[in-house]
Amino acid sequence: MHTLICGSLAFDTIMVFQDQFKNHILPDKIHALSVAFYVPEMRREFGGTAGNIAYNLQLLEGDPLIMATVGEDFATYTQWLERNKLNTTHIKTIPNSFTAQAFITTDTDDNQITAFHPGAMIESHQNSVKDAKDVTLAIIAPDGRDGMFQHARECFEAGIPFLFDPGQGLPMFNGEELLQFIEMADYLAVNDYESQVIQDKTGLSLEQLALKVKALIVTLGGAGSQIYADGQCFDIPCVKAEKIVDPTGCGDAYRAGLMYGMARGWDWPTCGRLASTMGAIKIESRGGQNHTPTRAEIEAIYTQALVNETRLEEASLTGTLTA
């Protein structure tokens, strides 16, 4: 059975600014912003939300099924997907279009500035969830506006539980539209910043939003994540990476781990810890799809993180008792 990944496939041009953005942006001149960042490091990667999530889910042997629209320049990406044994059945080529392109600049604080050309992605509504067979779980990740609405509605009507992950697509929707998505969705995933945007647009608090879905997942970067479900808030610790190289795609890796557990009926703390593990593995490599751990290596990192967490809890308890 498949996990359907509705989202973008994109080429990512990633640049590293060897300083902090805040040192070059004057708050009192933000209304007349005109800055140029010198970026001596640059590379081109395979990316997009659907590509990144599917790649990570495939590492876990989770049987992902990508649904996306691409341009006539997609050939090299197709070869990459096929080498990694990812199903390309529902990847549709749009004539006379470019594949979506993201231009990402990251500073030394892991802040990002992104420019995005949607290209063929805006035609994502040309794909239909009805054409995908044997799907038990889906994610509606950032994609073309019409496609996101259509795919959410099709999942809802087909009784396919889905995770709504608006991400960088948030600016496309007003509060009423976001509530329409949330009413159809079974799960909602956002990062800390996005959670505030959704609260502002809908006028609902996190607690109120959590009541509308089976689970609300909020990622908090280095502070871990929180999962609101079953009337509780589960605090998921961040798995410590050996080195921090590039945050690009970490959220997608997290979602892949989360959905792997969800598809298997795991409890939320376990889903969250695997998700955190996948994010930690990804951040040690450049790009969204260059990390290559084996299934056994993922399991070992996950297990060690649990051991470390237990030791930390025991040390904290000991300190409390002896204070």
N, C-alpha and C positions, 0 to 999 in steps of 0.2 A: 504494500500500500504506500502511496506517495504523500509527501508533504509538498503542497503547491506553493511556489515562491513567485508571487506577482510583484514585479518591481522593475527597476532599470538595469540595463547592461550598458556600461560606459567605458570609455577610455579615460583614464586619470593621468593628467600631467601634474606631477607632484614636485613642488619646489620647497626648499628649506631656507628660511630667513634666519641667519645666525645672530639673532638678537631678539629683543622683546618688542612686539608691536607697540606696546604702551609707551615705549621710549620715543616713538616717532609720530604719535598721534596726539595733538594738542586738544584737550577737552574744550577749551574756549574757542577753538577754531573748527569744531566738528561740523558746523553748518556750511563750511567752505572747504571740505576735505579734499585734499589733492596730495597724495603721497605715492612714492615709488619705492619698492623694496628690492634691494640688490640680492639676488638669489643664485649663488654660485653652484648650488647643487640642484639638478633637475633630472627627472626620469619619467618614463611613460609606463603605466601599468594597466592591467586589466582590472576593471572595477564595476561600479554600479551596485545598488543594493541587492538586486536579485543574484547577480554573479557572486558577490562576496558571501551572502548568506548560504547560497547553494554550495559553494566551494567548501565552506566550513562544515556544513551538514554532511557533505560527502566524506570528509575526513573522519566523521563519526559513523560512517556507513548508514546514514539516515534516509537514503532514497529520495533526494530532492527532485522536484520537477519544475523547471524554470518556465515562466510565461512572460515574454517580453517582446518588444519590437525594436529592430535595429536597422542601421543603414547599409548601403552598398559597400562600405569600407570595413565590414565586420569579419572578413575572411580569417585574419590571424587569430581573432578571438574565438571563432568557431573551432579552429584547430586546437587551441588551448583547452577548450571545454571538452572536446572529444578525447584528448590525451588524458584528461582527468576523469574520464568515464561519466561525464555529466550529460544527461538527456537533453537534446536540443529540439525535440519534436515541436514544442510550442514557442519557438523563437521565430518570429515572422520578420522577413526583410521588407522594408518599405522602399519602393523605387525612388530614385532621385533625392535621397536623404542621407545625411551623415548619422552615424551612431552617436548617441549622447556623449558629450565631452565635458569633463570636469577639470578645472584648473585650480589646484589647491596649493596654498602657501601656508606652511606651518612655522611657527616661531619656537624659540627655545623653551617657552612655557607650555608647549603643546596646544596653543591657541591656533585656530585655523581661519583663513579667509578663502572663500571659494567662489569662483565664477563658473556658471554652469550653462552650457548650450544644450537644450533638450533634444534637438534633432528628431530622430524617428520615435523617440519616447512619447511624444505628444499624440502619436497614433496608437497608443497602447489599447485603446478601445476596440481596435480591429481584431484583437484576440478575445476569445470567450472561454470562461471557466467551464461552460457546458461541454467543451471539446476535450477537457481533461478527464481521464478515467481513473478510477480507483484512488480517489483523493480522500484522506481522512482528516486532514488539517491543512490550513492555509495561512499565509501572511499577506496582507496588503501593505506593501512597503512603498516609499516614494516612487511615483511613476507619473504618467500623463494624468492630468486632472480628470478627464472624462473616463479614462480607463480605471482609475481608482474607484470612482463611484460605481461604474458598471460591474467591476469584479467583486466589490463588496456586496452589491445587491445580488449578484449571481450566487455568491457563496451563501448568503443569507437564505435565499429562496431554495437552494439545493440542500440546506441543512448542514453545510460544511462549516464547522467551527473555525473562526479565523481570528488572527491577531492583527489589530489595526496599529500600524507603525507609521504615523504621518511624517516624522522626521523633518527633513528640509522641505517637504511639501506643505508644511503648515501655512505659509503665507498665502497659498492658493485658496484657502477656505476660511469662511467667516464662522462665527460661533454657532449659528444655526446649522450650518453644513457639518461642522465637526460633531455636533450632537446627533445628527442623522447617522454618521458613521458609527459613533459609539453605541447608539441604540441597536444597530445591526451586529456589532462586533461582540465576540465572546471575551476578548482580551484586548488590553490597550498597553502599548509600550512607548515610553518617551524618556528622554534624558532630563536632567534637572532643569535646564533652561526651557525646554519644550513644555515641561509640566506647568511652568509659570505662564507661558503663552496661552496654553489651553485653558488654564484657570481664568486668565484675563478675558479671553474671547467668549467663553461659555458662561462666565459668572458663577461657576461651580468650584468648590474646594476640592482638594485631592480626595478627601473622605467621601464627598458627594459623588465624584466621578467613579470612585471605586465601587459604589453601590450599584452602578449601572452595568458593570461587567463582572465576569467571574474572577478576573484578576487584573490589577493595575500594576504595571512594572515601571519603576522609576530608577534609571541608572544615575549614579552620582560620581562617575569617574573614579579617582583614587580612593574615594570614601566608600566604594562598594555600590550596593543597590538596595532598593526596598521593594518588596512585593506585597501589595495589599490584596488579601484574599481570605475568604472564609471568616470575615469579621476580624481579621488580625492583620498586623503589619510585620512581615518577616524581614529582619535585617540580614542582608547577605554581605559578608565581608569581601573585600577585594583580595584576589589572589595575587601575591607579590611576584612580579616578574623579575628575572635575573638581570635584565637590562631593559631600558625604555628606548626604543628606536624610532617608532612612528605610530601615532594613534589612529591613523587612517584605517577605517574598516573595523575598529575594535567593537563598535556598537553592533555591527553586522555579525561578527563572530559571537558576541554575547547572545544575540537573538537565535543563532543557529544552535548553540548549546541549550538554550531555553526550550526551543521547539523540539529538540531531540527528546528531552525529558517529558515534555507535554504529550508528545505522540505516544509515549509509553506509559502514561498514567502515573508518573512519579509525583511525589509530594513537592510542594513549592520550594522549600529549602534546598532539596536535592537538585531540582531544576536550576535554581539560582546559582548554586555552587558550581555546577558544570558550566553554566553560562559564563560565570566569572573566570573559570579556568580557561575557557576558549579565548576570552578577551585578553588574558595575561599571555597566552601563547602567541597571539597575533601581534601584540605590541612589541614583541622582540624582533620583528621582521619588518622590512620596508614593504609598503604596498598592502593591498587587501588580500592578495592571493599568493604570496611567496613563502609562507610558512608551510612546512611539510612534515609535521609530526605523524608518527604512526598511531594507530588506535591504542597500542600498548603504551606508547609514550604519553598519550593524553591521559590514560587511566592512571599512570604513575604520578603525573603532576597533580591530578585531581586528588589522589589518595594522600600525597605528601601535604597538600594544602589542608586537608582535613586534620592530619596529624599536627601540623603547625598551629591550626586554629585551636585544637584541644589543649595544646601546651600553653598557648597564650591565655586561654580561659582559666587553666589551672594556676598559672602564675598570678593572674589577677585575683583569683579567689584567695590564694595564699597570702598575697599582699594585704588584702582586706582583713583577713583573720588575724594577722600579726601586727596590724597597724595600731 
